[in-house]
Amino acid sequence: MKTNNLLTYNIMAINFKRLNSQIKPLKPEARHVGYIFIATDKQKRESLVDSIAKPGSKRSLIKVLTYFIKTDENYRAEYSL
């Protein structure tokens, strides 16, 4: 845990290679429509990790997923190193 003036935060490593392998284009035939994170059947059964679709760039979807990994216990257990 690091402390920087008024800000206290934890530094954690995220498995982006695994995360990126589950991100696919929403509509492959139409560019720049959006991206979808597809949770595997095992992830859906065993933990509360869901599939997430977001219009826009892949980077914006990764930002949302990073937020979930930092705040949600199930995502953190699945994708932290």
PDB file of N, CA, C and O in Angstrom:
ATOM      1  N   MET A   1       0.851  -1.165   0.000  1.00  0.00           N
ATOM      2  CA  MET A   1       0.000   0.000   0.000  1.00  0.00           C
ATOM      3  C   MET A   1       0.897   1.229   0.000  1.00  0.00           C
ATOM      4  O   MET A   1       1.835   1.328   0.791  1.00  0.00           O
ATOM      5  N   LYS A   2       0.596   2.164  -0.899  1.00  0.00           N
ATOM      6  CA  LYS A   2       1.351   3.409  -0.959  1.00  0.00           C
ATOM      7  C   LYS A   2       0.486   4.553  -0.466  1.00  0.00           C
ATOM      8  O   LYS A   2      -0.734   4.546  -0.627  1.00  0.00           O
ATOM      9  N   THR A   3       1.138   5.531   0.137  1.00  0.00           N
ATOM     10  CA  THR A   3       0.432   6.722   0.586  1.00  0.00           C
ATOM     11  C   THR A   3       1.058   7.918  -0.099  1.00  0.00           C
ATOM     12  O   THR A   3       2.270   8.122  -0.033  1.00  0.00           O
ATOM     13  N   ASN A   4       0.237   8.695  -0.748  1.00  0.00           N
ATOM     14  CA  ASN A   4       0.691   9.873  -1.463  1.00  0.00           C
ATOM     15  C   ASN A   4      -0.170  11.045  -1.013  1.00  0.00           C
ATOM     16  O   ASN A   4      -1.286  11.221  -1.501  1.00  0.00           O
ATOM     17  N   ASN A   5       0.350  11.856  -0.074  1.00  0.00           N
ATOM     18  CA  ASN A   5      -0.387  12.978   0.510  1.00  0.00           C
ATOM     19  C   ASN A   5      -1.742  12.516   1.045  1.00  0.00           C
ATOM     20  O   ASN A   5      -1.797  11.845   2.076  1.00  0.00           O
ATOM     21  N   LEU A   6      -2.816  12.859   0.374  1.00  0.00           N
ATOM     22  CA  LEU A   6      -4.151  12.506   0.856  1.00  0.00           C
ATOM     23  C   LEU A   6      -4.691  11.236   0.204  1.00  0.00           C
ATOM     24  O   LEU A   6      -5.781  10.775   0.545  1.00  0.00           O
ATOM     25  N   LEU A   7      -3.938  10.678  -0.720  1.00  0.00           N
ATOM     26  CA  LEU A   7      -4.425   9.559  -1.509  1.00  0.00           C
ATOM     27  C   LEU A   7      -3.768   8.263  -1.053  1.00  0.00           C
ATOM     28  O   LEU A   7      -2.541   8.176  -1.012  1.00  0.00           O
ATOM     29  N   THR A   8      -4.553   7.275  -0.717  1.00  0.00           N
ATOM     30  CA  THR A   8      -4.043   5.962  -0.348  1.00  0.00           C
ATOM     31  C   THR A   8      -4.604   4.953  -1.338  1.00  0.00           C
ATOM     32  O   THR A   8      -5.813   4.905  -1.567  1.00  0.00           O
ATOM     33  N   TYR A   9      -3.721   4.145  -1.926  1.00  0.00           N
ATOM     34  CA  TYR A   9      -4.178   3.186  -2.916  1.00  0.00           C
ATOM     35  C   TYR A   9      -3.301   1.945  -2.886  1.00  0.00           C
ATOM     36  O   TYR A   9      -2.156   1.980  -2.433  1.00  0.00           O
ATOM     37  N   ASN A  10      -3.856   0.860  -3.372  1.00  0.00           N
ATOM     38  CA  ASN A  10      -3.132  -0.405  -3.481  1.00  0.00           C
ATOM     39  C   ASN A  10      -2.676  -0.581  -4.920  1.00  0.00           C
ATOM     40  O   ASN A  10      -3.407  -0.269  -5.860  1.00  0.00           O
ATOM     41  N   ILE A  11      -1.470  -1.080  -5.079  1.00  0.00           N
ATOM     42  CA  ILE A  11      -0.980  -1.398  -6.409  1.00  0.00           C
ATOM     43  C   ILE A  11      -1.162  -2.895  -6.601  1.00  0.00           C
ATOM     44  O   ILE A  11      -0.663  -3.696  -5.811  1.00  0.00           O
ATOM     45  N   MET A  12      -1.878  -3.267  -7.655  1.00  0.00           N
ATOM     46  CA  MET A  12      -2.099  -4.678  -7.929  1.00  0.00           C
ATOM     47  C   MET A  12      -1.832  -4.954  -9.395  1.00  0.00           C
ATOM     48  O   MET A  12      -2.045  -4.088 -10.244  1.00  0.00           O
ATOM     49  N   ALA A  13      -1.374  -6.135  -9.690  1.00  0.00           N
ATOM     50  CA  ALA A  13      -1.086  -6.532 -11.062  1.00  0.00           C
ATOM     51  C   ALA A  13      -2.315  -7.218 -11.649  1.00  0.00           C
ATOM     52  O   ALA A  13      -2.942  -8.061 -11.008  1.00  0.00           O
ATOM     53  N   ILE A  14      -2.644  -6.841 -12.876  1.00  0.00           N
ATOM     54  CA  ILE A  14      -3.801  -7.396 -13.571  1.00  0.00           C
ATOM     55  C   ILE A  14      -3.295  -8.234 -14.738  1.00  0.00           C
ATOM     56  O   ILE A  14      -2.364  -7.829 -15.434  1.00  0.00           O
ATOM     57  N   ASN A  15      -3.889  -9.379 -14.952  1.00  0.00           N
ATOM     58  CA  ASN A  15      -3.519 -10.273 -16.036  1.00  0.00           C
ATOM     59  C   ASN A  15      -4.204  -9.797 -17.328  1.00  0.00           C
ATOM     60  O   ASN A  15      -5.263 -10.302 -17.700  1.00  0.00           O
ATOM     61  N   PHE A  16      -3.579  -8.810 -18.011  1.00  0.00           N
ATOM     62  CA  PHE A  16      -4.179  -8.233 -19.215  1.00  0.00           C
ATOM     63  C   PHE A  16      -4.154  -9.206 -20.389  1.00  0.00           C
ATOM     64  O   PHE A  16      -5.010  -9.120 -21.270  1.00  0.00           O
ATOM     65  N   LYS A  17      -3.204 -10.119 -20.423  1.00  0.00           N
ATOM     66  CA  LYS A  17      -3.146 -11.098 -21.510  1.00  0.00           C
ATOM     67  C   LYS A  17      -4.399 -11.973 -21.482  1.00  0.00           C
ATOM     68  O   LYS A  17      -5.007 -12.236 -22.520  1.00  0.00           O
ATOM     69  N   ARG A  18      -4.769 -12.409 -20.309  1.00  0.00           N
ATOM     70  CA  ARG A  18      -5.976 -13.228 -20.153  1.00  0.00           C
ATOM     71  C   ARG A  18      -7.232 -12.402 -20.422  1.00  0.00           C
ATOM     72  O   ARG A  18      -8.189 -12.886 -21.027  1.00  0.00           O
ATOM     73  N   LEU A  19      -7.214 -11.158 -19.968  1.00  0.00           N
ATOM     74  CA  LEU A  19      -8.354 -10.265 -20.163  1.00  0.00           C
ATOM     75  C   LEU A  19      -8.578  -9.991 -21.654  1.00  0.00           C
ATOM     76  O   LEU A  19      -9.707 -10.059 -22.138  1.00  0.00           O
ATOM     77  N   ASN A  20      -7.495  -9.682 -22.378  1.00  0.00           N
ATOM     78  CA  ASN A  20      -7.602  -9.388 -23.809  1.00  0.00           C
ATOM     79  C   ASN A  20      -8.040 -10.593 -24.629  1.00  0.00           C
ATOM     80  O   ASN A  20      -8.657 -10.427 -25.682  1.00  0.00           O
ATOM     81  N   SER A  21      -7.736 -11.793 -24.170  1.00  0.00           N
ATOM     82  CA  SER A  21      -8.129 -12.981 -24.924  1.00  0.00           C
ATOM     83  C   SER A  21      -9.644 -13.182 -24.921  1.00  0.00           C
ATOM     84  O   SER A  21     -10.170 -13.904 -25.769  1.00  0.00           O
ATOM     85  N   GLN A  22     -10.347 -12.557 -23.986  1.00  0.00           N
ATOM     86  CA  GLN A  22     -11.795 -12.705 -23.896  1.00  0.00           C
ATOM     87  C   GLN A  22     -12.546 -11.501 -24.465  1.00  0.00           C
ATOM     88  O   GLN A  22     -13.770 -11.439 -24.353  1.00  0.00           O
ATOM     89  N   ILE A  23     -11.843 -10.545 -25.072  1.00  0.00           N
ATOM     90  CA  ILE A  23     -12.487  -9.371 -25.665  1.00  0.00           C
ATOM     91  C   ILE A  23     -12.582  -9.573 -27.170  1.00  0.00           C
ATOM     92  O   ILE A  23     -11.580  -9.851 -27.829  1.00  0.00           O
ATOM     93  N   LYS A  24     -13.776  -9.435 -27.709  1.00  0.00           N
ATOM     94  CA  LYS A  24     -14.029  -9.622 -29.139  1.00  0.00           C
ATOM     95  C   LYS A  24     -14.792  -8.415 -29.678  1.00  0.00           C
ATOM     96  O   LYS A  24     -15.473  -7.728 -28.916  1.00  0.00           O
ATOM     97  N   PRO A  25     -14.687  -8.143 -30.998  1.00  0.00           N
ATOM     98  CA  PRO A  25     -15.494  -7.063 -31.588  1.00  0.00           C
ATOM     99  C   PRO A  25     -16.980  -7.403 -31.496  1.00  0.00           C
ATOM    100  O   PRO A  25     -17.377  -8.556 -31.664  1.00  0.00           O
ATOM    101  N   LEU A  26     -17.786  -6.392 -31.231  1.00  0.00           N
ATOM    102  CA  LEU A  26     -19.227  -6.602 -31.094  1.00  0.00           C
ATOM    103  C   LEU A  26     -19.839  -7.026 -32.423  1.00  0.00           C
ATOM    104  O   LEU A  26     -20.603  -7.989 -32.479  1.00  0.00           O
ATOM    105  N   LYS A  27     -19.504  -6.310 -33.490  1.00  0.00           N
ATOM    106  CA  LYS A  27     -19.931  -6.667 -34.840  1.00  0.00           C
ATOM    107  C   LYS A  27     -18.689  -6.639 -35.722  1.00  0.00           C
ATOM    108  O   LYS A  27     -18.247  -5.562 -36.122  1.00  0.00           O
ATOM    109  N   PRO A  28     -18.122  -7.789 -36.032  1.00  0.00           N
ATOM    110  CA  PRO A  28     -16.870  -7.806 -36.800  1.00  0.00           C
ATOM    111  C   PRO A  28     -16.985  -7.167 -38.180  1.00  0.00           C
ATOM    112  O   PRO A  28     -16.007  -6.625 -38.693  1.00  0.00           O
ATOM    113  N   GLU A  29     -18.172  -7.226 -38.785  1.00  0.00           N
ATOM    114  CA  GLU A  29     -18.327  -6.664 -40.132  1.00  0.00           C
ATOM    115  C   GLU A  29     -18.378  -5.134 -40.126  1.00  0.00           C
ATOM    116  O   GLU A  29     -18.046  -4.511 -41.134  1.00  0.00           O
ATOM    117  N   ALA A  30     -18.776  -4.532 -39.040  1.00  0.00           N
ATOM    118  CA  ALA A  30     -18.840  -3.067 -38.927  1.00  0.00           C
ATOM    119  C   ALA A  30     -17.761  -2.605 -37.954  1.00  0.00           C
ATOM    120  O   ALA A  30     -17.765  -2.997 -36.787  1.00  0.00           O
ATOM    121  N   ARG A  31     -16.860  -1.792 -38.421  1.00  0.00           N
ATOM    122  CA  ARG A  31     -15.763  -1.333 -37.568  1.00  0.00           C
ATOM    123  C   ARG A  31     -16.231  -0.233 -36.617  1.00  0.00           C
ATOM    124  O   ARG A  31     -17.157   0.518 -36.923  1.00  0.00           O
ATOM    125  N   HIS A  32     -15.586  -0.153 -35.482  1.00  0.00           N
ATOM    126  CA  HIS A  32     -15.786   0.909 -34.490  1.00  0.00           C
ATOM    127  C   HIS A  32     -17.204   0.959 -33.929  1.00  0.00           C
ATOM    128  O   HIS A  32     -17.685   2.030 -33.559  1.00  0.00           O
ATOM    129  N   VAL A  33     -17.867  -0.169 -33.865  1.00  0.00           N
ATOM    130  CA  VAL A  33     -19.195  -0.207 -33.260  1.00  0.00           C
ATOM    131  C   VAL A  33     -19.078  -0.426 -31.761  1.00  0.00           C
ATOM    132  O   VAL A  33     -19.736   0.259 -30.979  1.00  0.00           O
ATOM    133  N   GLY A  34     -18.256  -1.361 -31.361  1.00  0.00           N
ATOM    134  CA  GLY A  34     -18.073  -1.637 -29.946  1.00  0.00           C
ATOM    135  C   GLY A  34     -17.362  -2.957 -29.735  1.00  0.00           C
ATOM    136  O   GLY A  34     -17.011  -3.656 -30.686  1.00  0.00           O
ATOM    137  N   TYR A  35     -17.160  -3.281 -28.475  1.00  0.00           N
ATOM    138  CA  TYR A  35     -16.474  -4.517 -28.105  1.00  0.00           C
ATOM    139  C   TYR A  35     -17.246  -5.204 -26.998  1.00  0.00           C
ATOM    140  O   TYR A  35     -18.002  -4.571 -26.261  1.00  0.00           O
ATOM    141  N   ILE A  36     -17.046  -6.514 -26.890  1.00  0.00           N
ATOM    142  CA  ILE A  36     -17.721  -7.302 -25.870  1.00  0.00           C
ATOM    143  C   ILE A  36     -16.693  -8.168 -25.142  1.00  0.00           C
ATOM    144  O   ILE A  36     -15.815  -8.774 -25.756  1.00  0.00           O
ATOM    145  N   PHE A  37     -16.828  -8.207 -23.827  1.00  0.00           N
ATOM    146  CA  PHE A  37     -16.034  -9.102 -22.993  1.00  0.00           C
ATOM    147  C   PHE A  37     -16.903 -10.314 -22.738  1.00  0.00           C
ATOM    148  O   PHE A  37     -17.979 -10.199 -22.152  1.00  0.00           O
ATOM    149  N   ILE A  38     -16.443 -11.482 -23.176  1.00  0.00           N
ATOM    150  CA  ILE A  38     -17.235 -12.697 -23.057  1.00  0.00           C
ATOM    151  C   ILE A  38     -16.691 -13.548 -21.914  1.00  0.00           C
ATOM    152  O   ILE A  38     -15.568 -14.047 -21.980  1.00  0.00           O
ATOM    153  N   ALA A  39     -17.490 -13.705 -20.877  1.00  0.00           N
ATOM    154  CA  ALA A  39     -17.113 -14.571 -19.756  1.00  0.00           C
ATOM    155  C   ALA A  39     -17.331 -16.022 -20.165  1.00  0.00           C
ATOM    156  O   ALA A  39     -18.309 -16.342 -20.840  1.00  0.00           O
ATOM    157  N   THR A  40     -16.428 -16.887 -19.760  1.00  0.00           N
ATOM    158  CA  THR A  40     -16.569 -18.307 -20.079  1.00  0.00           C
ATOM    159  C   THR A  40     -17.690 -18.913 -19.240  1.00  0.00           C
ATOM    160  O   THR A  40     -18.115 -18.341 -18.237  1.00  0.00           O
ATOM    161  N   ASP A  41     -18.159 -20.085 -19.673  1.00  0.00           N
ATOM    162  CA  ASP A  41     -19.220 -20.770 -18.923  1.00  0.00           C
ATOM    163  C   ASP A  41     -18.759 -21.118 -17.514  1.00  0.00           C
ATOM    164  O   ASP A  41     -19.536 -21.031 -16.564  1.00  0.00           O
ATOM    165  N   LYS A  42     -17.505 -21.509 -17.380  1.00  0.00           N
ATOM    166  CA  LYS A  42     -16.961 -21.841 -16.061  1.00  0.00           C
ATOM    167  C   LYS A  42     -16.960 -20.615 -15.154  1.00  0.00           C
ATOM    168  O   LYS A  42     -17.287 -20.716 -13.971  1.00  0.00           O
ATOM    169  N   GLN A  43     -16.590 -19.453 -15.706  1.00  0.00           N
ATOM    170  CA  GLN A  43     -16.589 -18.218 -14.916  1.00  0.00           C
ATOM    171  C   GLN A  43     -18.000 -17.843 -14.498  1.00  0.00           C
ATOM    172  O   GLN A  43     -18.214 -17.385 -13.376  1.00  0.00           O
ATOM    173  N   LYS A  44     -18.953 -18.031 -15.382  1.00  0.00           N
ATOM    174  CA  LYS A  44     -20.339 -17.701 -15.049  1.00  0.00           C
ATOM    175  C   LYS A  44     -20.889 -18.621 -13.964  1.00  0.00           C
ATOM    176  O   LYS A  44     -21.623 -18.175 -13.082  1.00  0.00           O
ATOM    177  N   ARG A  45     -20.535 -19.907 -14.028  1.00  0.00           N
ATOM    178  CA  ARG A  45     -21.029 -20.871 -13.036  1.00  0.00           C
ATOM    179  C   ARG A  45     -20.388 -20.677 -11.671  1.00  0.00           C
ATOM    180  O   ARG A  45     -21.085 -20.635 -10.657  1.00  0.00           O
ATOM    181  N   GLU A  46     -19.065 -20.559 -11.639  1.00  0.00           N
ATOM    182  CA  GLU A  46     -18.337 -20.587 -10.368  1.00  0.00           C
ATOM    183  C   GLU A  46     -18.241 -19.239  -9.670  1.00  0.00           C
ATOM    184  O   GLU A  46     -18.200 -19.179  -8.442  1.00  0.00           O
ATOM    185  N   SER A  47     -18.205 -18.174 -10.432  1.00  0.00           N
ATOM    186  CA  SER A  47     -18.126 -16.856  -9.796  1.00  0.00           C
ATOM    187  C   SER A  47     -19.151 -15.940 -10.447  1.00  0.00           C
ATOM    188  O   SER A  47     -19.885 -16.355 -11.344  1.00  0.00           O
ATOM    189  N   LEU A  48     -19.195 -14.735 -10.007  1.00  0.00           N
ATOM    190  CA  LEU A  48     -20.195 -13.800 -10.522  1.00  0.00           C
ATOM    191  C   LEU A  48     -19.611 -12.878 -11.584  1.00  0.00           C
ATOM    192  O   LEU A  48     -19.928 -11.689 -11.612  1.00  0.00           O
ATOM    193  N   VAL A  49     -18.759 -13.413 -12.458  1.00  0.00           N
ATOM    194  CA  VAL A  49     -18.189 -12.641 -13.561  1.00  0.00           C
ATOM    195  C   VAL A  49     -19.159 -12.738 -14.729  1.00  0.00           C
ATOM    196  O   VAL A  49     -19.511 -13.839 -15.153  1.00  0.00           O
ATOM    197  N   ASP A  50     -19.594 -11.597 -15.252  1.00  0.00           N
ATOM    198  CA  ASP A  50     -20.568 -11.557 -16.339  1.00  0.00           C
ATOM    199  C   ASP A  50     -19.924 -11.059 -17.621  1.00  0.00           C
ATOM    200  O   ASP A  50     -18.834 -10.489 -17.602  1.00  0.00           O
ATOM    201  N   SER A  51     -20.612 -11.281 -18.739  1.00  0.00           N
ATOM    202  CA  SER A  51     -20.192 -10.710 -20.009  1.00  0.00           C
ATOM    203  C   SER A  51     -20.594  -9.239 -20.031  1.00  0.00           C
ATOM    204  O   SER A  51     -21.644  -8.867 -19.508  1.00  0.00           O
ATOM    205  N   ILE A  52     -19.748  -8.404 -20.641  1.00  0.00           N
ATOM    206  CA  ILE A  52     -19.997  -6.966 -20.681  1.00  0.00           C
ATOM    207  C   ILE A  52     -19.812  -6.485 -22.111  1.00  0.00           C
ATOM    208  O   ILE A  52     -18.791  -6.777 -22.734  1.00  0.00           O
ATOM    209  N   ALA A  53     -20.786  -5.751 -22.640  1.00  0.00           N
ATOM    210  CA  ALA A  53     -20.684  -5.142 -23.962  1.00  0.00           C
ATOM    211  C   ALA A  53     -20.664  -3.634 -23.796  1.00  0.00           C
ATOM    212  O   ALA A  53     -21.367  -3.084 -22.949  1.00  0.00           O
ATOM    213  N   LYS A  54     -19.840  -2.957 -24.624  1.00  0.00           N
ATOM    214  CA  LYS A  54     -19.740  -1.504 -24.528  1.00  0.00           C
ATOM    215  C   LYS A  54     -19.506  -0.926 -25.914  1.00  0.00           C
ATOM    216  O   LYS A  54     -18.581  -1.349 -26.607  1.00  0.00           O
ATOM    217  N   PRO A  55     -20.325   0.031 -26.331  1.00  0.00           N
ATOM    218  CA  PRO A  55     -20.037   0.710 -27.592  1.00  0.00           C
ATOM    219  C   PRO A  55     -18.807   1.596 -27.425  1.00  0.00           C
ATOM    220  O   PRO A  55     -18.545   2.121 -26.344  1.00  0.00           O
ATOM    221  N   GLY A  56     -18.071   1.749 -28.499  1.00  0.00           N
ATOM    222  CA  GLY A  56     -16.879   2.594 -28.437  1.00  0.00           C
ATOM    223  C   GLY A  56     -15.618   1.790 -28.636  1.00  0.00           C
ATOM    224  O   GLY A  56     -15.625   0.736 -29.271  1.00  0.00           O
ATOM    225  N   SER A  57     -14.539   2.299 -28.087  1.00  0.00           N
ATOM    226  CA  SER A  57     -13.231   1.700 -28.326  1.00  0.00           C
ATOM    227  C   SER A  57     -12.949   0.546 -27.370  1.00  0.00           C
ATOM    228  O   SER A  57     -13.597   0.389 -26.335  1.00  0.00           O
ATOM    229  N   LYS A  58     -11.966  -0.249 -27.754  1.00  0.00           N
ATOM    230  CA  LYS A  58     -11.523  -1.357 -26.910  1.00  0.00           C
ATOM    231  C   LYS A  58     -10.909  -0.824 -25.622  1.00  0.00           C
ATOM    232  O   LYS A  58     -11.054  -1.429 -24.560  1.00  0.00           O
ATOM    233  N   ARG A  59     -10.227   0.306 -25.724  1.00  0.00           N
ATOM    234  CA  ARG A  59      -9.601   0.924 -24.551  1.00  0.00           C
ATOM    235  C   ARG A  59     -10.651   1.308 -23.511  1.00  0.00           C
ATOM    236  O   ARG A  59     -10.422   1.140 -22.313  1.00  0.00           O
ATOM    237  N   SER A  60     -11.804   1.825 -23.956  1.00  0.00           N
ATOM    238  CA  SER A  60     -12.845   2.209 -22.996  1.00  0.00           C
ATOM    239  C   SER A  60     -13.420   0.983 -22.290  1.00  0.00           C
ATOM    240  O   SER A  60     -13.756   1.055 -21.108  1.00  0.00           O
ATOM    241  N   LEU A  61     -13.538  -0.138 -22.999  1.00  0.00           N
ATOM    242  CA  LEU A  61     -13.997  -1.376 -22.363  1.00  0.00           C
ATOM    243  C   LEU A  61     -12.969  -1.868 -21.353  1.00  0.00           C
ATOM    244  O   LEU A  61     -13.341  -2.339 -20.279  1.00  0.00           O
ATOM    245  N   ILE A  62     -11.688  -1.766 -21.677  1.00  0.00           N
ATOM    246  CA  ILE A  62     -10.640  -2.192 -20.751  1.00  0.00           C
ATOM    247  C   ILE A  62     -10.639  -1.311 -19.507  1.00  0.00           C
ATOM    248  O   ILE A  62     -10.371  -1.801 -18.410  1.00  0.00           O
ATOM    249  N   LYS A  63     -10.935  -0.014 -19.657  1.00  0.00           N
ATOM    250  CA  LYS A  63     -11.037   0.865 -18.487  1.00  0.00           C
ATOM    251  C   LYS A  63     -12.159   0.408 -17.556  1.00  0.00           C
ATOM    252  O   LYS A  63     -11.989   0.388 -16.337  1.00  0.00           O
ATOM    253  N   VAL A  64     -13.297   0.044 -18.128  1.00  0.00           N
ATOM    254  CA  VAL A  64     -14.430  -0.436 -17.329  1.00  0.00           C
ATOM    255  C   VAL A  64     -14.062  -1.738 -16.627  1.00  0.00           C
ATOM    256  O   VAL A  64     -14.339  -1.908 -15.439  1.00  0.00           O
ATOM    257  N   LEU A  65     -13.439  -2.654 -17.360  1.00  0.00           N
ATOM    258  CA  LEU A  65     -13.048  -3.932 -16.766  1.00  0.00           C
ATOM    259  C   LEU A  65     -12.002  -3.741 -15.673  1.00  0.00           C
ATOM    260  O   LEU A  65     -12.040  -4.429 -14.654  1.00  0.00           O
ATOM    261  N   THR A  66     -11.069  -2.813 -15.875  1.00  0.00           N
ATOM    262  CA  THR A  66     -10.063  -2.514 -14.855  1.00  0.00           C
ATOM    263  C   THR A  66     -10.729  -1.987 -13.593  1.00  0.00           C
ATOM    264  O   THR A  66     -10.331  -2.344 -12.484  1.00  0.00           O
ATOM    265  N   TYR A  67     -11.744  -1.139 -13.754  1.00  0.00           N
ATOM    266  CA  TYR A  67     -12.492  -0.631 -12.597  1.00  0.00           C
ATOM    267  C   TYR A  67     -13.153  -1.786 -11.842  1.00  0.00           C
ATOM    268  O   TYR A  67     -13.092  -1.846 -10.614  1.00  0.00           O
ATOM    269  N   PHE A  68     -13.788  -2.709 -12.587  1.00  0.00           N
ATOM    270  CA  PHE A  68     -14.429  -3.859 -11.944  1.00  0.00           C
ATOM    271  C   PHE A  68     -13.410  -4.731 -11.221  1.00  0.00           C
ATOM    272  O   PHE A  68     -13.684  -5.226 -10.128  1.00  0.00           O
ATOM    273  N   ILE A  69     -12.244  -4.923 -11.817  1.00  0.00           N
ATOM    274  CA  ILE A  69     -11.210  -5.754 -11.190  1.00  0.00           C
ATOM    275  C   ILE A  69     -10.727  -5.116  -9.896  1.00  0.00           C
ATOM    276  O   ILE A  69     -10.456  -5.816  -8.921  1.00  0.00           O
ATOM    277  N   LYS A  70     -10.618  -3.802  -9.882  1.00  0.00           N
ATOM    278  CA  LYS A  70     -10.139  -3.113  -8.683  1.00  0.00           C
ATOM    279  C   LYS A  70     -11.186  -3.062  -7.577  1.00  0.00           C
ATOM    280  O   LYS A  70     -10.831  -3.030  -6.399  1.00  0.00           O
ATOM    281  N   THR A  71     -12.470  -3.053  -7.934  1.00  0.00           N
ATOM    282  CA  THR A  71     -13.514  -2.854  -6.930  1.00  0.00           C
ATOM    283  C   THR A  71     -14.299  -4.114  -6.564  1.00  0.00           C
ATOM    284  O   THR A  71     -14.795  -4.214  -5.442  1.00  0.00           O
ATOM    285  N   ASP A  72     -14.424  -5.061  -7.468  1.00  0.00           N
ATOM    286  CA  ASP A  72     -15.246  -6.248  -7.229  1.00  0.00           C
ATOM    287  C   ASP A  72     -14.369  -7.440  -6.846  1.00  0.00           C
ATOM    288  O   ASP A  72     -13.358  -7.707  -7.496  1.00  0.00           O
ATOM    289  N   GLU A  73     -14.756  -8.146  -5.799  1.00  0.00           N
ATOM    290  CA  GLU A  73     -13.971  -9.279  -5.295  1.00  0.00           C
ATOM    291  C   GLU A  73     -13.878 -10.421  -6.300  1.00  0.00           C
ATOM    292  O   GLU A  73     -12.819 -11.031  -6.447  1.00  0.00           O
ATOM    293  N   ASN A  74     -14.980 -10.718  -6.994  1.00  0.00           N
ATOM    294  CA  ASN A  74     -14.990 -11.839  -7.935  1.00  0.00           C
ATOM    295  C   ASN A  74     -14.084 -11.576  -9.134  1.00  0.00           C
ATOM    296  O   ASN A  74     -13.323 -12.453  -9.544  1.00  0.00           O
ATOM    297  N   TYR A  75     -14.163 -10.378  -9.694  1.00  0.00           N
ATOM    298  CA  TYR A  75     -13.287 -10.028 -10.813  1.00  0.00           C
ATOM    299  C   TYR A  75     -11.831 -10.009 -10.356  1.00  0.00           C
ATOM    300  O   TYR A  75     -10.947 -10.458 -11.086  1.00  0.00           O
ATOM    301  N   ARG A  76     -11.574  -9.492  -9.155  1.00  0.00           N
ATOM    302  CA  ARG A  76     -10.207  -9.425  -8.633  1.00  0.00           C
ATOM    303  C   ARG A  76      -9.620 -10.821  -8.481  1.00  0.00           C
ATOM    304  O   ARG A  76      -8.468 -11.052  -8.846  1.00  0.00           O
ATOM    305  N   ALA A  77     -10.398 -11.746  -7.948  1.00  0.00           N
ATOM    306  CA  ALA A  77      -9.911 -13.116  -7.764  1.00  0.00           C
ATOM    307  C   ALA A  77      -9.621 -13.788  -9.103  1.00  0.00           C
ATOM    308  O   ALA A  77      -8.706 -14.606  -9.205  1.00  0.00           O
ATOM    309  N   GLU A  78     -10.392 -13.448 -10.120  1.00  0.00           N
ATOM    310  CA  GLU A  78     -10.256 -14.092 -11.425  1.00  0.00           C
ATOM    311  C   GLU A  78      -9.107 -13.517 -12.257  1.00  0.00           C
ATOM    312  O   GLU A  78      -8.455 -14.263 -12.988  1.00  0.00           O
ATOM    313  N   TYR A  79      -8.843 -12.205 -12.162  1.00  0.00           N
ATOM    314  CA  TYR A  79      -7.913 -11.561 -13.098  1.00  0.00           C
ATOM    315  C   TYR A  79      -6.689 -10.903 -12.481  1.00  0.00           C
ATOM    316  O   TYR A  79      -5.885 -10.325 -13.212  1.00  0.00           O
ATOM    317  N   SER A  80      -6.515 -10.965 -11.182  1.00  0.00           N
ATOM    318  CA  SER A  80      -5.293 -10.393 -10.616  1.00  0.00           C
ATOM    319  C   SER A  80      -4.192 -11.448 -10.650  1.00  0.00           C
ATOM    320  O   SER A  80      -4.455 -12.649 -10.580  1.00  0.00           O
ATOM    321  N   LEU A  81      -2.963 -10.975 -10.758  1.00  0.00           N
ATOM    322  CA  LEU A  81      -1.818 -11.898 -10.793  1.00  0.00           C
ATOM    323  C   LEU A  81      -1.379 -12.251  -9.401  1.00  0.00           C
ATOM    324  O   LEU A  81      -0.430 -13.016  -9.228  1.00  0.00           O
TER     325      LEU A  81
END
